[in-house]
């Protein structure tokens, strides 16, 4: 059961503030409401997280259990990874408590919730934010109303929205529309099924055009090997996403594979030295 406790205090600027402490799934989250008449809520401690030290290395935790996700996340953190992503398979299997578990274990890391929102943008953004997410993924194919609601609630909770262009035909046009609606990041994404039905499909085909069309950070996802993932930086991407297949093989990932640790450290080193 979620418990909400409010503490009212007078700030140094004589503005009535409200601190809301939310306890859920045995994790405590603290939000500071700037004013009793202001709907904006900001996670305390988020100022310690790195959002714009580009290029950023993000690891997607596309596994089925929290235990496996935390195991990989520990290795990623040790390797110097900036952002940790609760992948879609993880959220489908474990729910948003997976996001809460990552937040509890890594209080100073940026946590991405790849929940692929298609409807209920406001509610689902609020749910993820309360579980500790910093960046929340909405699908570009969703109705504009869903995207606008997601952006509205993201501002309320002091989190950011990432728009996923998966299956969008006119990627440049839609990317511009997303940014106009307030989306903070863009993903140029070629899906797993699409790649296997169309072996030539790659996010690299559209990446540069999207990067040149928008003024927000862009990342490319989908079937890229390590060298191609690094190539996205040269094409203008500000975030590089490393998933299990990039480090081992495309059809299976063994979390005990020793190559993960070694390769991940090498990737982080290369990305951080990119100019």
C-alpha positions in Angstrom: 0.0 0.0 0.0 1.2 3.5 -0.8 1.6 5.9 2.0 1.7 9.7 1.4 3.0 12.0 4.1 3.0 15.8 3.6 5.2 18.2 5.4 4.5 21.8 5.0 7.2 24.4 5.5 8.1 28.0 4.7 10.9 28.3 2.2 13.6 31.0 2.3 11.6 32.9 -0.4 8.5 32.8 1.8 6.8 30.4 -0.6 4.8 27.6 1.0 6.4 24.4 0.0 5.2 20.8 0.3 7.4 17.8 0.5 5.6 14.6 -0.4 7.2 11.4 0.6 5.8 8.4 -1.3 6.6 4.9 -0.1 5.8 2.1 -2.5 7.3 -1.3 -3.1 9.5 -0.7 -0.1 11.2 2.2 -1.8 11.0 5.8 -0.6 10.7 8.6 -3.2 10.7 12.3 -2.2 9.1 15.0 -4.3 9.3 18.8 -3.6 6.3 20.8 -4.6 7.5 24.3 -5.3 4.3 25.9 -4.2 1.0 24.9 -2.8 -0.6 26.6 -5.8 1.8 25.1 -8.3 1.2 21.7 -9.8 4.9 21.1 -10.6 6.6 18.4 -8.6 10.4 17.7 -8.7 12.2 14.6 -7.5 14.7 15.5 -4.8 18.2 14.3 -5.6 17.6 14.5 -9.4 20.1 17.4 -9.6 22.9 14.8 -9.0 22.0 12.9 -12.1 23.7 13.5 -15.4 21.3 14.5 -18.2 23.5 16.5 -20.7 27.1 15.3 -20.4 27.1 14.2 -24.0 27.9 11.8 -25.4 25.9 9.6 -23.0 26.1 5.8 -22.7 22.9 4.0 -22.0 22.5 0.3 -21.3 19.1 -1.3 -22.0 18.2 -4.0 -19.5 16.1 -6.2 -21.8 15.8 -9.2 -19.5 12.8 -10.8 -17.8 13.6 -10.5 -14.1 14.7 -7.8 -11.7 17.5 -10.0 -10.4 19.0 -10.3 -13.9 18.5 -6.6 -14.5 20.3 -5.6 -11.3 23.1 -8.0 -12.0 23.7 -6.4 -15.4 23.2 -2.9 -14.0 25.9 -3.4 -11.4 28.3 -4.3 -14.2 27.2 -1.3 -16.3 27.6 1.0 -13.4 31.1 -0.3 -12.7 32.0 0.2 -16.4 31.0 3.9 -16.2 27.7 3.8 -18.0 25.6 7.0 -17.5 22.0 5.8 -17.9 20.2 2.6 -17.1 17.1 1.6 -19.0 14.4 -0.7 -17.7 13.7 -2.4 -21.0 10.3 -3.3 -22.4 10.6 -7.1 -21.6 11.6 -6.3 -18.1 8.6 -3.9 -17.5 6.2 -6.4 -19.1 7.5 -9.2 -16.9 8.0 -7.3 -13.6 5.9 -4.1 -14.0 7.1 -0.7 -12.9 8.5 -2.2 -9.7 11.5 -2.9 -11.9 12.0 0.9 -12.2 11.6 1.2 -8.5 14.2 -1.5 -7.9 16.7 0.3 -10.2 16.1 3.6 -8.5 16.6 2.1 -5.1 19.9 0.5 -6.1 21.2 3.4 -8.1 19.9 6.6 -6.6 22.2 8.9 -8.6 21.8 7.2 -12.0 19.4 8.4 -14.7 16.7 5.7 -15.1 14.9 5.3 -18.4 11.5 3.6 -18.4 11.0 2.1 -21.9 7.3 1.4 -21.4 6.4 2.3 -25.0 3.3 4.3 -24.1 0.5 4.3 -26.7 -2.4 5.7 -24.6 -2.9 7.1 -21.1 0.1 9.3 -21.5 -0.6 11.3 -18.4 -1.4 8.4 -16.0 1.5 6.2 -17.3 4.0 9.1 -17.1 2.9 9.8 -13.5 3.1 6.1 -12.6 6.7 5.8 -13.9 7.8 9.1 -12.4 6.5 8.0 -8.9 8.5 4.8 -9.3 11.7 6.8 -9.9 12.0 7.1 -13.6 13.8 10.1 -15.0 13.1 9.5 -18.7 9.9 7.9 -20.0 9.3 6.5 -23.5 6.2 7.4 -25.6 5.6 6.0 -29.0 5.6 8.5 -31.9 2.7 6.5 -33.4 0.5 7.4 -30.4 -2.2 10.0 -30.8 -0.9 13.6 -30.4 -3.2 13.9 -27.3 -1.3 11.0 -25.6 2.0 12.7 -26.3 0.8 16.1 -25.1 -0.5 14.5 -21.9 2.8 12.7 -21.3 4.7 15.9 -21.7 2.3 17.8 -19.4 2.7 15.2 -16.6 6.5 15.0 -17.2 6.8 18.7 -16.5 4.7 18.3 -13.4 7.0 15.6 -12.0 10.2 17.0 -13.3 11.0 14.1 -15.6 11.7 13.9 -19.4 9.9 12.3 -22.3 11.6 10.3 -25.1 9.8 9.8 -28.4 10.3 6.5 -30.2 9.9 6.6 -34.0 9.5 2.8 -34.3 7.3 2.0 -37.4 6.9 5.7 -38.4 7.1 6.1 -42.1 7.9 9.8 -42.3 10.4 9.9 -39.5 11.7 13.5 -40.1 8.3 15.0 -40.1 7.1 13.1 -37.1 10.3 13.9 -35.2 9.7 17.6 -35.7 6.1 17.3 -34.5 7.2 15.5 -31.4 9.7 18.2 -30.5 7.1 20.9 -31.2 4.9 19.1 -28.6 7.7 19.2 -26.0 9.4 15.8 -26.3 12.9 16.0 -24.9 14.7 13.2 -26.8 14.1 11.3 -30.0 14.8 7.6 -30.8 15.4 6.5 -34.4 14.3 2.9 -33.9 14.2 -0.1 -36.2 12.4 -2.9 -34.5 13.4 -6.5 -33.9 10.7 -8.0 -36.0 11.2 -5.5 -38.8 14.9 -6.2 -39.0 14.3 -10.0 -39.2 11.7 -9.6 -41.9 13.7 -7.0 -43.8 17.5 -7.7 -43.2 18.5 -4.4 -44.8 16.5 -2.2 -42.4 18.7 -0.1 -40.1 18.2 3.1 -38.0 21.4 4.4 -39.6 19.4 5.0 -42.8 17.4 7.8 -41.2 19.6 9.0 -38.3 21.4 11.9 -39.9 18.3 13.4 -41.5 16.5 13.2 -38.1 19.5 14.7 -36.3 19.6 17.6 -38.7 15.9 18.2 -38.4 15.5 18.6 -34.6 17.3 20.5 -31.9 17.0 17.8 -29.2 19.4 14.8 -28.5 18.8 11.8 -30.7 19.7 8.1 -30.3 19.6 5.2 -32.8 18.4 1.8 -31.7 18.0 -1.5 -33.5 20.3 -4.3 -34.7 23.5 -2.3 -34.5 26.7 -4.0 -33.7 29.3 -2.3 -31.5 31.1 -0.6 -34.4 27.8 0.7 -35.8 26.6 1.9 -32.4 29.8 4.0 -32.2 29.3 5.2 -35.7 26.0 6.9 -34.6 28.1 9.5 -32.8 29.7 10.5 -36.1 26.2 10.8 -37.6 25.2 13.3 -34.8 23.6 11.1 -32.1 24.2 12.3 -28.6 23.3 9.1 -26.8 24.5 5.6 -27.6 22.5 2.6 -26.5 24.2 -0.6 -25.6 22.0 -3.7 -25.3 22.8 -7.3 -24.7 22.9 -8.3 -28.4 25.5 -5.7 -29.0 27.9 -7.4 -26.6 27.2 -11.0 -27.2 24.9 -12.3 -29.9 21.6 -11.4 -31.6 19.4 -14.3 -30.4 20.6 -14.9 -26.9 22.3 -13.1 -24.1 24.1 -14.9 -21.2 24.5 -12.5 -18.3 27.6 -14.5 -17.1 29.4 -14.0 -20.5 32.7 -12.5 -19.6 32.7 -10.5 -22.8 30.0 -8.2 -21.4 32.3 -6.6 -18.8 35.3 -6.2 -21.0 33.4 -5.0 -24.1 31.3 -2.5 -22.1 34.3 -0.9 -20.5 35.9 -0.6 -24.0 32.7 1.0 -25.4 32.5 3.5 -22.6 36.1 4.5 -23.0 35.6 5.0 -26.8 32.5 7.0 -26.4 33.9 9.3 -23.7 36.9 10.0 -25.9 34.8 10.8 -29.0 35.3 14.3 -30.4 
